[in-house]
Amino acid sequence: MAKNEVNFTKSTLEQAQAPAGAKRFYLYDEKESGLVLQVTPAGKKSFQLYRKHNGQPIRVTIGTYPELTVEQARKKARQVKVDLNNGINPNDEARAIREELTFSELFHRWLEQFAKPHKRSWADDLRRYQNYMEQSFGSKRLSWFDAARVREWHHKLTTRAKQRGPAATITPGTANRALALLKTIFSQAAPELNNPCLSVKMFKEVSRERFLQPDEMKRLFDALECEETGEDFRDYIYLSLFTAARRNNVLGMRWNDVDLDAALWTIPGETSKNGSIMRVPLADAALEILQRRKASATSIFVFPSNSTAGHYNTPTKAWKSLLNRAGLHDLRLHDLRRSCGSVMANQGISLAVIGGALGHKHHSSTAVYARLQVSTVRDALEQATRAMLATKDRSEKVVPLKKVG
């Protein structure tokens, strides 16, 4: 051992090589007792400290060379000695870190224990994790997370390109949804840890106000009536417009929840976004579609399919094709619901009634919505449906619709 004792210098360490056939080669520092440089046959060099702890020899890896300079290695070696004298074994901490969960493991535990049993939208959470978190966080140990790192990730999300659609970056709203999910995962699956998201502020969002104008509504209807449009897709779009219901509720509509005699669709609380039972009165045009589909129904779903869920999935390709035929741009499926609300506003219907028709639930106005009569909401939807259908034979004069706040 003594023959390998040298004064650690940059020159000495750069020249150090393992002898041919040796698995490891060690150099011992003359100035800092116990400090060793390990050299592998591949040339990898790392600093280690050899020391006795509780009567047993131990080896603590300090860092690699040249990432650590000689002076930095000596300083760390002295600190490790102090820790050992105080009864702290750095190897125990390193072992604990190796054994602690990665974020990927935490997420999948959360998905199975919290999301799948209680959230209808758990598949959306899985996609959000895969799109925005897995690459950045998947392999990270939980102790790695802090507010600064989460804040940096949240900011950088808005500089990333979208995976689909026209060339553009991820919106602040999408970044906020990812941050909210990260916060929920830590809160529910690791409540014993300090949540690294608590001090990270959401981006300010501008509410979307896109809805169909009368001339656009006509183009949409014309494109829907083309031979290229499949019947299921056409009916889905019409029901989305005429009921103003949320996308997933229309996709998963069940016959057991539809009362054709009473012209009423009841959305169970477990499938509604606000967690409350929603009663959606059916306008004549919506009722006609459902009556026609019921006559040949063989499934519990209004829009059955061979998907895992058993019902129609979001018709992304068909929607894109429809928009191309109609010459419409920057329109989302959710904008159909918003468009129905705008038509009601243009008909002079009060915001309270519109809120009831759309199933909005705000703490300040819940009591107002609770007092709404089904007949009042049915009249509102009926007026909106007639106004939308009237665009099929509209004149060339365009009257802009009012915006709904």
C-alpha positions as CSV (number, residue, x, y, z in Angstrom):
1,M,0.0,0.0,0.0
2,A,2.8,2.4,0.9
3,K,4.3,2.3,-2.6
4,N,1.0,3.8,-3.9
5,E,1.0,6.7,-1.6
6,V,1.4,10.0,-3.5
7,N,0.7,13.6,-3.2
8,F,-2.6,14.1,-5.1
9,T,-2.1,16.7,-7.8
10,K,-3.8,17.2,-11.1
11,S,-0.8,15.9,-13.0
12,T,-0.5,12.8,-10.8
13,L,-4.2,11.9,-11.1
14,E,-4.3,12.5,-14.8
15,Q,-1.4,10.1,-15.3
16,A,-2.8,7.3,-13.0
17,Q,-3.6,4.1,-14.9
18,A,-4.6,0.6,-13.8
19,P,-1.8,-1.9,-14.6
20,A,-2.6,-4.5,-17.3
21,G,-4.7,-7.3,-16.0
22,A,-5.7,-5.5,-12.8
23,K,-9.4,-5.1,-11.9
24,R,-8.8,-2.0,-9.8
25,F,-5.9,0.3,-9.0
26,Y,-5.7,2.5,-6.0
27,L,-3.6,5.6,-5.1
28,Y,-3.5,6.9,-1.5
29,D,-3.2,10.6,-0.7
30,E,-0.2,11.6,1.4
31,K,-1.9,14.7,2.7
32,E,-5.4,13.5,3.6
33,S,-5.4,10.2,5.4
34,G,-7.9,7.6,4.1
35,L,-8.5,9.5,0.8
36,V,-8.1,7.1,-2.1
37,L,-8.4,7.4,-5.9
38,Q,-9.8,4.2,-7.5
39,V,-8.9,3.7,-11.2
40,T,-10.7,1.0,-13.3
41,P,-9.2,-0.7,-16.4
42,A,-11.6,1.5,-18.5
43,G,-9.9,4.6,-17.0
44,K,-12.8,5.7,-14.7
45,K,-11.5,7.5,-11.6
46,S,-13.3,8.0,-8.4
47,F,-12.5,9.4,-4.9
48,Q,-13.2,7.2,-1.9
49,L,-12.6,7.4,1.8
50,Y,-11.5,4.4,3.7
51,R,-12.2,4.6,7.4
52,K,-13.3,2.6,10.4
53,H,-16.8,3.2,11.8
54,N,-18.1,1.4,14.9
55,G,-15.0,-0.8,14.7
56,Q,-15.7,-1.9,11.1
57,P,-13.8,-0.7,8.0
58,I,-16.1,1.1,5.6
59,R,-15.6,2.7,2.2
60,V,-17.5,5.9,1.3
61,T,-17.6,7.0,-2.4
62,I,-17.0,10.8,-2.5
63,G,-17.2,11.6,-6.2
64,T,-15.5,11.2,-9.6
65,Y,-12.4,12.8,-11.0
66,P,-12.1,15.3,-12.8
67,E,-15.7,16.3,-11.8
68,L,-14.2,16.9,-8.3
69,T,-10.9,18.6,-8.0
70,V,-8.3,17.4,-5.5
71,E,-9.1,20.1,-3.0
72,Q,-12.8,19.5,-3.3
73,A,-12.2,15.8,-2.7
74,R,-10.1,16.5,0.4
75,K,-12.7,18.9,1.8
76,K,-15.5,16.4,1.3
77,A,-13.3,13.6,2.9
78,R,-12.8,15.8,6.0
79,Q,-16.6,16.4,6.2
80,V,-17.3,12.7,5.9
81,K,-14.9,12.1,8.8
82,V,-16.8,14.6,10.9
83,D,-20.0,12.9,10.1
84,L,-18.6,9.4,11.0
85,N,-17.3,10.8,14.3
86,N,-20.9,12.0,15.0
87,G,-22.3,8.6,14.3
88,I,-23.6,9.5,10.8
89,N,-22.8,6.9,8.1
90,P,-23.1,8.5,4.6
91,N,-23.6,5.0,3.1
92,D,-26.8,4.7,5.1
93,E,-28.2,7.8,3.4
94,A,-27.0,6.6,0.0
95,R,-28.7,3.3,0.6
96,A,-31.9,5.0,1.6
97,I,-31.9,7.0,-1.6
98,R,-31.3,3.9,-3.7
99,E,-34.3,2.3,-2.0
100,E,-36.7,5.2,-2.1
101,L,-39.4,5.4,-4.8
102,T,-38.9,6.9,-8.2
103,F,-41.6,9.3,-9.4
104,S,-42.6,6.7,-11.9
105,E,-43.3,4.2,-9.1
106,L,-45.1,6.9,-7.1
107,F,-47.3,7.8,-10.1
108,H,-48.3,4.3,-10.9
109,R,-49.1,3.6,-7.2
110,W,-51.3,6.8,-7.2
111,L,-52.9,5.7,-10.5
112,E,-53.9,2.3,-9.1
113,Q,-54.8,3.3,-5.5
114,F,-56.4,6.8,-6.0
115,A,-57.1,7.6,-9.7
116,K,-58.7,4.4,-11.2
117,P,-61.0,3.7,-8.3
118,H,-62.3,7.3,-8.0
119,K,-61.7,9.2,-11.3
120,R,-63.5,8.6,-14.6
121,S,-60.8,10.7,-16.3
122,W,-57.8,8.6,-15.0
123,A,-56.8,7.8,-18.6
124,D,-56.4,11.6,-19.2
125,D,-54.1,11.7,-16.2
126,L,-52.1,8.8,-17.6
127,R,-51.6,10.6,-20.9
128,R,-50.7,13.8,-19.1
129,Y,-48.0,11.9,-17.2
130,Q,-46.7,10.3,-20.3
131,N,-46.7,13.5,-22.3
132,Y,-45.4,16.0,-19.8
133,M,-43.8,14.2,-16.8
134,E,-42.4,10.8,-17.6
135,Q,-39.3,12.0,-19.5
136,S,-38.5,14.8,-17.0
137,F,-39.4,13.1,-13.7
138,G,-39.9,9.3,-14.3
139,S,-36.5,8.1,-13.0
140,K,-36.1,10.8,-10.3
141,R,-36.1,9.8,-6.7
142,L,-38.6,11.6,-4.5
143,S,-36.0,13.4,-2.5
144,W,-34.8,15.0,-5.8
145,F,-37.9,17.2,-6.0
146,D,-38.1,20.7,-4.7
147,A,-40.0,23.9,-5.6
148,A,-37.2,25.3,-7.8
149,R,-37.0,22.2,-10.0
150,V,-40.8,22.0,-10.3
151,R,-41.0,25.7,-11.1
152,E,-38.4,25.3,-13.8
153,W,-40.2,22.3,-15.3
154,H,-43.6,24.2,-15.3
155,H,-42.0,27.2,-17.1
156,K,-40.2,25.1,-19.7
157,L,-43.5,23.2,-20.6
158,T,-44.7,26.4,-22.3
159,T,-41.6,26.4,-24.6
160,R,-42.2,22.9,-25.8
161,A,-43.9,22.2,-29.2
162,K,-47.4,20.6,-29.2
163,Q,-47.5,17.0,-30.2
164,R,-50.4,17.5,-32.5
165,G,-52.0,20.3,-34.5
166,P,-50.3,23.3,-36.1
167,A,-46.8,24.2,-35.1
168,A,-47.2,25.9,-31.7
169,T,-46.1,25.6,-28.1
170,I,-47.9,24.1,-25.2
171,T,-50.4,26.6,-23.7
172,P,-50.2,27.9,-20.1
173,G,-53.5,26.2,-19.4
174,T,-52.0,22.8,-20.4
175,A,-48.9,23.5,-18.3
176,N,-51.2,24.4,-15.3
177,R,-53.2,21.1,-15.7
178,A,-49.9,19.2,-15.6
179,L,-48.8,21.1,-12.4
180,A,-52.1,20.5,-10.8
181,L,-51.8,16.8,-11.4
182,L,-48.2,16.7,-10.0
183,K,-49.4,18.5,-6.9
184,T,-52.3,16.0,-6.5
185,I,-50.0,13.0,-6.8
186,F,-47.7,14.2,-4.1
187,S,-50.6,15.2,-1.9
188,Q,-52.5,11.9,-2.1
189,A,-49.7,9.3,-2.6
190,A,-46.9,10.9,-0.5
191,P,-48.6,13.0,2.2
192,E,-45.7,12.5,4.6
193,L,-43.4,14.5,2.2
194,N,-43.3,18.3,1.8
195,N,-45.2,18.9,-1.4
196,P,-42.8,20.5,-3.8
197,C,-45.6,22.1,-5.8
198,L,-47.2,24.2,-3.0
199,S,-45.2,27.4,-3.7
200,V,-45.3,27.1,-7.5
201,K,-47.7,29.6,-9.0
202,M,-50.0,28.8,-11.9
203,F,-49.8,30.8,-15.1
204,K,-52.5,33.3,-15.7
205,E,-55.0,32.0,-18.2
206,V,-57.2,33.7,-20.7
207,S,-60.6,32.1,-21.0
208,R,-61.4,30.7,-24.4
209,E,-64.3,32.5,-26.2
210,R,-64.4,30.6,-29.4
211,F,-67.9,29.7,-30.7
212,L,-69.6,29.3,-34.0
213,Q,-71.0,32.4,-35.7
214,P,-74.2,31.9,-37.9
215,D,-72.3,31.6,-41.1
216,E,-69.9,29.1,-39.6
217,M,-72.9,27.2,-38.1
218,K,-74.4,26.8,-41.6
219,R,-71.1,25.6,-43.0
220,L,-70.9,23.0,-40.2
221,F,-74.4,21.8,-40.9
222,D,-73.7,21.6,-44.6
223,A,-70.6,19.5,-44.0
224,L,-72.4,17.3,-41.6
225,E,-75.0,16.5,-44.2
226,C,-72.4,15.4,-46.8
227,E,-72.2,11.7,-47.8
228,E,-68.7,11.6,-46.3
229,T,-70.0,12.1,-42.8
230,G,-70.8,8.8,-41.0
231,E,-74.2,8.5,-39.2
232,D,-72.7,7.9,-35.7
233,F,-70.4,10.9,-36.0
234,R,-73.2,13.1,-37.4
235,D,-75.6,12.1,-34.6
236,Y,-72.9,12.7,-32.0
237,I,-72.1,16.2,-33.2
238,Y,-75.8,17.1,-33.4
239,L,-76.5,15.8,-29.9
240,S,-73.4,17.7,-28.6
241,L,-74.9,20.9,-30.0
242,F,-78.5,20.3,-29.1
243,T,-77.9,19.2,-25.5
244,A,-74.9,21.4,-24.7
245,A,-73.5,18.5,-22.7
246,R,-69.9,17.8,-22.1
247,R,-68.0,15.7,-24.6
248,N,-67.4,12.6,-22.5
249,N,-71.0,12.6,-21.3
250,V,-72.4,12.4,-24.8
251,L,-69.8,9.8,-25.8
252,G,-70.8,7.6,-22.9
253,M,-74.6,8.3,-23.0
254,R,-76.6,5.2,-21.8
255,W,-80.1,4.2,-22.8
256,N,-81.0,3.6,-19.2
257,D,-80.4,7.3,-18.5
258,V,-82.6,8.5,-21.3
259,D,-86.4,8.8,-20.9
260,L,-87.8,9.3,-24.3
261,D,-91.3,9.7,-23.1
262,A,-90.4,12.5,-20.7
263,A,-87.8,13.9,-23.2
264,L,-85.2,13.9,-20.4
265,W,-81.6,12.7,-20.2
266,T,-80.3,12.2,-16.6
267,I,-76.5,12.2,-16.3
268,P,-75.5,10.3,-13.1
269,G,-73.4,12.2,-10.5
270,E,-70.6,9.7,-10.8
271,T,-70.2,10.6,-14.5
272,S,-70.8,14.3,-14.4
273,K,-67.9,16.7,-14.1
274,N,-69.4,18.5,-11.1
275,G,-70.2,15.3,-9.3
276,S,-74.0,16.1,-9.2
277,I,-76.9,14.5,-11.0
278,M,-77.6,16.6,-14.2
279,R,-81.0,16.5,-15.9
280,V,-80.8,17.5,-19.5
281,P,-84.2,18.3,-21.2
282,L,-84.2,17.1,-24.8
283,A,-85.2,19.5,-27.5
284,D,-87.3,18.0,-30.3
285,A,-84.3,17.7,-32.7
286,A,-82.3,15.8,-30.1
287,L,-85.3,13.6,-29.2
288,E,-85.8,12.7,-32.9
289,I,-82.2,11.5,-33.2
290,L,-82.4,9.4,-30.0
291,Q,-85.8,7.8,-31.1
292,R,-84.3,6.8,-34.4
293,R,-81.2,5.3,-32.8
294,K,-83.2,3.5,-30.1
295,A,-85.3,1.7,-32.8
296,S,-82.2,-0.3,-33.8
297,A,-80.2,-0.2,-30.5
298,T,-78.5,-3.4,-29.4
299,S,-76.2,-2.0,-26.8
300,I,-76.5,-0.2,-23.4
301,F,-74.8,2.8,-25.0
302,V,-76.3,5.2,-27.4
303,F,-73.0,5.3,-29.3
304,P,-71.6,1.7,-29.0
305,S,-68.2,0.7,-30.3
306,N,-65.6,-2.1,-30.0
307,S,-63.4,0.1,-27.8
308,T,-62.3,-0.9,-24.3
309,A,-64.9,1.4,-22.8
310,G,-67.6,-0.1,-25.0
311,H,-68.7,3.2,-26.4
312,Y,-67.6,5.8,-29.0
313,N,-64.2,7.4,-28.4
314,T,-63.4,11.0,-29.2
315,P,-63.7,11.2,-33.0
316,T,-60.5,13.1,-33.6
317,K,-59.9,12.1,-37.2
318,A,-63.6,12.5,-38.2
319,W,-63.7,16.0,-36.5
320,K,-60.6,17.1,-38.3
321,S,-62.1,16.0,-41.6
322,L,-65.4,17.7,-40.9
323,L,-63.6,21.0,-40.1
324,N,-61.7,20.8,-43.4
325,R,-64.9,20.2,-45.4
326,A,-66.6,23.1,-43.6
327,G,-63.6,25.4,-43.9
328,L,-63.5,26.0,-40.2
329,H,-60.4,26.7,-38.1
330,D,-59.4,26.8,-34.5
331,L,-62.6,25.0,-33.4
332,R,-62.7,22.3,-30.7
333,L,-65.4,19.8,-29.8
334,H,-65.9,21.6,-26.6
335,D,-66.7,24.8,-28.6
336,L,-70.0,23.1,-29.7
337,R,-71.2,23.4,-26.1
338,R,-70.0,26.9,-25.8
339,S,-71.7,27.7,-29.1
340,C,-75.1,26.5,-27.8
341,G,-74.6,28.8,-24.8
342,S,-73.8,31.7,-27.1
343,V,-76.9,31.1,-29.1
344,M,-79.0,31.1,-26.0
345,A,-77.4,34.4,-24.9
346,N,-78.2,35.8,-28.4
347,Q,-81.8,34.8,-27.8
348,G,-82.0,37.0,-24.7
349,I,-82.0,34.0,-22.3
350,S,-80.6,34.9,-18.8
351,L,-77.2,33.8,-17.7
352,A,-78.8,31.9,-14.8
353,V,-80.8,29.8,-17.2
354,I,-77.8,29.3,-19.5
355,G,-75.8,28.1,-16.5
356,G,-78.5,25.6,-15.6
357,A,-78.6,24.4,-19.2
358,L,-74.8,23.9,-19.3
359,G,-74.7,22.3,-15.9
360,H,-72.3,24.9,-14.5
361,K,-71.7,24.6,-10.7
362,H,-70.2,27.7,-8.9
363,H,-70.4,28.2,-5.2
364,S,-71.9,31.6,-5.6
365,S,-74.7,30.5,-7.9
366,T,-75.4,26.9,-7.1
367,A,-78.6,27.9,-5.2
368,V,-79.9,29.8,-8.3
369,Y,-79.3,26.7,-10.5
370,A,-80.9,24.4,-8.0
371,R,-84.2,26.4,-8.3
372,L,-84.4,26.2,-12.1
373,Q,-87.3,24.4,-13.4
374,V,-86.7,21.7,-16.0
375,S,-89.3,23.2,-18.3
376,T,-87.4,26.5,-18.3
377,V,-84.2,24.9,-19.3
378,R,-86.1,22.8,-22.0
379,D,-87.5,26.0,-23.5
380,A,-84.0,27.5,-23.6
381,L,-82.5,24.5,-25.3
382,E,-85.5,24.3,-27.7
383,Q,-85.0,28.0,-28.7
384,A,-81.2,27.5,-29.2
385,T,-81.8,24.3,-31.2
386,R,-84.3,26.1,-33.5
387,A,-81.9,29.0,-33.9
388,M,-79.1,26.7,-34.9
389,L,-81.2,24.7,-37.4
390,A,-82.4,27.9,-38.9
391,T,-78.9,28.7,-40.1
392,K,-79.4,25.9,-42.7
393,D,-81.6,28.3,-44.7
394,R,-80.1,31.6,-43.5
395,S,-79.8,34.6,-45.6
396,E,-76.4,36.1,-46.5
397,K,-76.7,38.7,-43.7
398,V,-74.6,37.7,-40.7
399,V,-75.5,38.8,-37.2
400,P,-72.6,38.3,-34.7
401,L,-73.5,36.2,-31.7
402,K,-73.0,37.6,-28.2
403,K,-70.2,36.3,-26.0
404,V,-71.0,34.4,-22.9
405,G,-68.8,35.4,-20.0
